[in-house]
Amino acid sequence: MSFKKQGFTLIELLVVIAIIAVLIALLLPAVQQAREAARRTQCRNNLKQIGLALHNYHDLHNTFPPGNVFSSRQPDAGYRINLTTANRATGYSWAALILPQIDQSTLYNQLNIGNRELVELLLNASTRNQVQAVVPGYRCPSDTAPQLNDQRGFTNAAYGDTAAATASYVGVHGTRWVHADDWVLNQADPFGTFWPGSKVRLTDYTDGASNTFIVGERNWDNLSAIWIGVRNYTGNADVGLRQTQGLANWKLNLPNAPGQTTAGRGFHSAHIGGAHFLFGDGRVQFVSDAIYFDNTPEVVGNPRTLLGTYQRLAIRNDGSALGEY
């Protein structure tokens, strides 16, 4: 007796392959969504830990840390100069100052913050690479930024053109961008939480800490940020400040237009539909980029006029009721 050999026909094989392809096509988006959901959760947890660290710092010092501290040395010389010189603003950021509160005491001690200024570290070729230390808690897992930010580094020749470690979170500066002399001479208030030399306390949130952004996301598509501090200014230029702080003057997730980088001062994320923000009371919320944004031109002398819900959330003391968001 003979048996006929059984097997798949070509048509049957093609049908099976087509079914497998359809199943894979259906499965991949679900896998990607699950991965993004996990990344969002990690990003949210990063900001939560930053919030706890900021409140622990506040408990110790009765104030939140300054957006960045001023250097008392001129970047290209070793002598003390007048504090009104604008190009001497290189200094450690709020994120560097809270390193002990996020279990990074070893790095904090290595940097010798409090005893050695950032400009002194950068002027020394043997120590400047310390600004390249990667702090995982300062990186959103959805952010595609490289570990070293060559767009936000210390590009001065005296600093060895050193790229600094990337971050995905910046402090909320407020809604008014002012130059370095204004902070030093006039103690100008941009209405947020972090600016050079700032000392904002919980009692300063007259709108309520639960109604005020204090830290938000910044992704690599908008040149991202760095955590260590700001580079020196040239005259009254403010380019260094956006390394560690952001404004709500630009719509959330607004991309930079070709040939300009002003939107890079704002807040953006790699998450679809919005970004995470840390509020003054320590909670973290994902804010939709459809939130009401008032695009009326800023009123000179009073940038808190005619502002939308998004902008008002970045202001700690405007005294106005918030809309739905």
C-alpha positions as CSV (number, residue, x, y, z in Angstrom):
1,M,0.0,0.0,0.0
2,S,1.4,3.5,-0.9
3,F,0.7,6.7,1.1
4,K,0.5,10.1,-0.6
5,K,2.9,12.6,1.0
6,Q,0.9,15.3,2.8
7,G,2.1,19.0,2.9
8,F,1.1,22.6,2.4
9,T,0.2,23.9,-1.0
10,L,1.7,27.2,-2.1
11,I,-1.7,28.9,-1.7
12,E,-2.1,27.5,1.9
13,L,1.4,28.7,2.7
14,L,0.8,32.2,1.4
15,V,-2.4,32.4,3.4
16,V,-0.6,31.3,6.6
17,I,2.1,33.9,6.0
18,A,-0.5,36.6,5.4
19,I,-2.3,35.7,8.6
20,I,0.9,35.9,10.6
21,A,1.7,39.3,9.0
22,V,-1.7,40.6,10.0
23,L,-1.2,39.4,13.5
24,I,2.2,41.0,13.8
25,A,0.8,44.3,12.4
26,L,-1.9,44.2,15.0
27,L,0.5,43.3,17.8
28,L,3.3,45.8,17.2
29,P,1.2,48.9,18.0
30,A,0.0,47.3,21.2
31,V,3.6,46.5,22.2
32,Q,4.7,50.0,21.3
33,Q,1.8,51.5,23.3
34,A,2.7,49.3,26.3
35,R,6.3,50.4,26.1
36,E,5.3,54.1,25.9
37,A,2.9,53.7,28.8
38,A,5.9,52.3,30.8
39,R,8.1,55.1,29.7
40,R,5.4,57.7,30.7
41,T,5.2,56.0,34.1
42,Q,9.0,56.3,34.6
43,C,9.0,59.9,33.5
44,R,6.2,60.7,35.9
45,N,8.1,58.9,38.7
46,N,11.3,61.0,37.8
47,L,9.4,64.2,38.3
48,K,7.8,62.9,41.5
49,Q,11.3,62.2,42.9
50,I,12.4,65.6,41.8
51,G,9.4,67.1,43.7
52,L,10.2,65.2,46.9
53,A,13.8,66.4,46.6
54,L,12.8,70.0,46.1
55,H,10.5,69.9,49.2
56,N,13.3,68.3,51.2
57,Y,15.6,71.1,50.1
58,H,12.9,73.6,51.1
59,D,12.6,71.9,54.5
60,L,16.4,72.4,55.0
61,H,16.8,75.9,53.7
62,N,13.3,77.4,54.0
63,T,13.3,78.1,50.3
64,F,13.5,76.3,47.0
65,P,16.9,76.4,45.3
66,P,17.7,79.3,42.9
67,G,17.3,78.6,39.2
68,N,21.1,79.0,39.1
69,V,23.7,80.6,41.3
70,F,25.9,83.4,40.0
71,S,29.6,82.9,39.8
72,S,31.7,85.4,41.6
73,R,34.6,85.0,39.1
74,Q,34.9,86.2,35.5
75,P,35.1,83.1,33.2
76,D,38.4,84.2,31.6
77,A,40.2,85.4,34.7
78,G,40.8,84.4,38.3
79,Y,40.0,87.6,40.1
80,R,36.9,88.8,41.8
81,I,34.7,91.2,39.9
82,N,31.6,93.4,40.4
83,L,28.4,91.3,40.6
84,T,26.8,93.5,38.0
85,T,28.8,92.1,35.1
86,A,26.4,90.1,33.0
87,N,28.9,87.7,31.4
88,R,29.8,86.2,34.7
89,A,26.6,84.3,35.2
90,T,27.9,80.8,34.8
91,G,26.8,78.8,37.8
92,Y,25.3,75.6,39.2
93,S,21.6,75.0,38.6
94,W,18.7,74.1,40.9
95,A,19.1,70.5,39.6
96,A,22.7,70.4,40.8
97,L,21.9,71.8,44.2
98,I,19.3,69.0,45.0
99,L,21.7,66.2,44.2
100,P,21.9,65.0,47.8
101,Q,18.1,64.9,48.0
102,I,17.9,62.5,45.0
103,D,20.5,60.1,46.4
104,Q,23.4,61.6,44.4
105,S,25.5,62.8,47.4
106,T,28.6,61.1,45.9
107,L,28.3,63.2,42.7
108,Y,27.5,66.3,44.8
109,N,30.7,65.8,46.8
110,Q,32.7,65.1,43.8
111,L,31.6,68.4,42.2
112,N,32.4,70.0,45.5
113,I,29.4,72.3,45.2
114,G,29.5,74.9,47.9
115,N,33.3,75.1,48.0
116,R,34.1,75.2,44.3
117,E,32.3,77.3,41.7
118,L,31.2,75.8,38.4
119,V,33.4,78.3,36.5
120,E,36.4,77.1,38.5
121,L,35.6,73.4,37.7
122,L,35.3,74.3,34.0
123,L,38.5,76.3,33.8
124,N,40.4,73.3,35.1
125,A,41.0,70.8,32.3
126,S,41.4,67.9,34.8
127,T,37.9,68.4,36.3
128,R,35.7,69.8,33.6
129,N,34.6,66.3,32.5
130,Q,32.6,66.1,35.7
131,V,29.8,68.1,34.0
132,Q,29.3,65.0,31.8
133,A,28.1,62.8,34.6
134,V,24.7,61.2,33.6
135,V,22.0,61.4,36.2
136,P,19.3,58.8,35.1
137,G,16.6,60.5,37.2
138,Y,17.0,63.6,35.1
139,R,16.3,61.8,31.8
140,C,12.9,60.9,30.4
141,P,13.1,57.4,28.9
142,S,11.1,58.6,25.8
143,D,13.5,61.4,25.1
144,T,15.9,60.5,22.3
145,A,18.6,62.8,23.4
146,P,22.2,61.6,23.4
147,Q,23.9,61.3,26.8
148,L,26.0,64.4,26.1
149,N,24.3,67.6,24.8
150,D,26.6,69.2,22.3
151,Q,23.9,71.8,21.6
152,R,23.7,73.0,25.2
153,G,27.3,72.6,26.4
154,F,29.9,75.0,27.7
155,T,31.1,76.1,24.3
156,N,33.6,78.7,25.5
157,A,37.2,78.0,24.5
158,A,38.3,78.6,28.1
159,Y,36.0,75.7,29.1
160,G,37.4,73.3,26.5
161,D,34.1,73.4,24.5
162,T,32.8,70.8,26.8
163,A,29.5,69.1,26.1
164,A,27.5,68.6,29.3
165,A,25.2,65.7,30.3
166,T,21.7,66.0,28.9
167,A,18.5,66.5,31.0
168,S,14.8,66.2,30.1
169,Y,13.4,68.6,32.8
170,V,13.7,72.3,33.3
171,G,12.6,74.6,36.0
172,V,9.6,76.9,35.4
173,H,10.9,80.4,35.0
174,G,7.5,82.0,34.6
175,T,6.2,84.2,31.8
176,R,8.8,87.1,31.6
177,W,12.2,86.7,30.1
178,V,14.7,89.3,31.4
179,H,18.4,89.6,30.9
180,A,21.1,88.9,33.4
181,D,21.6,92.5,34.6
182,D,17.9,92.7,35.5
183,W,18.3,89.8,37.9
184,V,21.4,91.2,39.5
185,L,20.6,94.9,39.6
186,N,16.8,95.0,39.8
187,Q,15.9,91.6,41.3
188,A,13.5,91.2,38.4
189,D,10.8,88.7,39.1
190,P,9.7,86.5,36.1
191,F,6.7,85.3,38.2
192,G,7.7,81.6,38.2
193,T,9.8,79.6,40.6
194,F,13.3,79.4,39.2
195,W,15.5,82.2,37.9
196,P,19.1,83.2,38.7
197,G,19.4,83.9,42.4
198,S,15.8,83.2,43.1
199,K,14.6,82.2,46.6
200,V,11.0,81.2,46.3
201,R,9.2,79.9,49.3
202,L,6.0,77.9,49.6
203,T,4.4,81.0,51.1
204,D,5.1,82.9,47.8
205,Y,2.6,80.7,46.0
206,T,-0.4,83.0,46.6
207,D,-2.3,81.2,43.8
208,G,-1.7,78.0,45.7
209,A,1.1,75.6,45.2
210,S,-1.3,73.0,43.7
211,N,-2.1,75.5,40.9
212,T,1.5,76.3,39.9
213,F,3.9,74.5,37.6
214,I,7.4,74.4,39.0
215,V,9.2,71.8,36.7
216,G,8.3,70.6,33.2
217,E,9.6,68.5,30.3
218,R,12.0,69.6,27.5
219,N,12.8,67.1,24.8
220,W,15.7,66.7,22.3
221,D,13.8,67.9,19.3
222,N,14.0,71.3,20.9
223,L,17.6,71.0,21.9
224,S,16.8,69.5,25.3
225,A,18.6,70.8,28.3
226,I,21.4,70.1,30.7
227,W,21.2,69.6,34.5
228,I,24.5,70.9,35.8
229,G,24.1,74.7,35.2
230,V,24.3,77.6,32.8
231,R,27.2,78.8,30.7
232,N,28.3,82.4,30.8
233,Y,26.5,85.2,29.0
234,T,27.8,87.6,26.4
235,G,26.7,91.0,27.4
236,N,23.0,90.7,28.2
237,A,22.4,87.6,26.1
238,D,20.1,85.1,27.7
239,V,21.1,82.0,25.7
240,G,22.6,80.1,28.6
241,L,19.6,80.3,30.9
242,R,17.4,78.1,28.7
243,Q,19.7,75.2,29.5
244,T,18.0,74.8,32.9
245,Q,14.8,76.9,32.8
246,G,11.8,77.4,30.6
247,L,9.0,79.8,29.9
248,A,5.2,79.4,29.3
249,N,5.3,82.1,26.7
250,W,5.2,79.5,23.9
251,K,2.5,77.0,23.4
252,L,3.1,73.5,24.9
253,N,4.9,71.2,22.4
254,L,5.4,74.1,20.0
255,P,8.3,73.1,17.7
256,N,11.0,75.5,16.7
257,A,10.5,77.2,13.4
258,P,13.2,76.8,10.8
259,G,16.1,79.2,11.5
260,Q,15.1,80.1,15.0
261,T,15.3,78.6,18.5
262,T,13.0,80.8,20.6
263,A,10.5,78.0,21.1
264,G,13.3,76.1,22.7
265,R,12.8,78.2,25.8
266,G,9.4,76.6,26.3
267,F,8.3,73.1,27.3
268,H,8.0,70.1,25.1
269,S,8.0,66.3,25.5
270,A,8.4,63.2,23.4
271,H,5.0,62.0,24.6
272,I,2.1,62.3,22.2
273,G,-0.5,64.9,23.2
274,G,1.1,66.8,26.0
275,A,3.8,66.8,28.7
276,H,4.3,66.0,32.4
277,F,4.6,68.9,34.9
278,L,5.5,68.9,38.5
279,F,3.3,71.2,40.6
280,G,4.3,73.2,43.7
281,D,2.5,70.7,46.0
282,G,4.6,67.8,44.7
283,R,2.0,66.2,42.5
284,V,2.7,65.3,38.8
285,Q,0.2,65.7,36.1
286,F,0.2,65.0,32.3
287,V,-1.0,68.3,30.7
288,S,-2.6,68.2,27.3
289,D,-1.1,70.4,24.6
290,A,-4.6,71.4,23.8
291,I,-4.7,73.4,27.0
292,Y,-6.0,77.0,26.5
293,F,-3.1,79.2,25.4
294,D,-3.6,82.9,24.9
295,N,-1.5,84.0,21.9
296,T,-2.3,87.7,22.3
297,P,1.0,89.6,22.0
298,E,2.6,90.1,25.4
299,V,1.6,93.4,27.0
300,V,4.8,95.5,27.6
301,G,5.3,96.1,31.3
302,N,2.7,93.6,32.4
303,P,3.2,90.2,30.9
304,R,0.6,88.8,33.2
305,T,-2.3,90.4,31.2
306,L,-4.5,88.5,28.8
307,L,-2.9,85.1,29.5
308,G,-4.4,81.7,29.0
309,T,-4.7,78.9,31.5
310,Y,-1.4,77.4,30.5
311,Q,0.5,80.6,31.1
312,R,-1.3,81.2,34.4
313,L,-0.2,77.8,35.7
314,A,3.4,79.0,35.3
315,I,2.7,82.1,37.4
316,R,2.7,81.7,41.2
317,N,1.0,84.9,42.1
318,D,-1.2,86.5,39.5
319,G,-4.3,86.2,41.6
320,S,-6.6,85.2,38.8
321,A,-8.9,82.2,38.7
322,L,-7.8,79.3,36.5
323,G,-9.9,77.8,33.7
324,E,-10.5,74.2,33.1
325,Y,-7.5,72.2,31.9
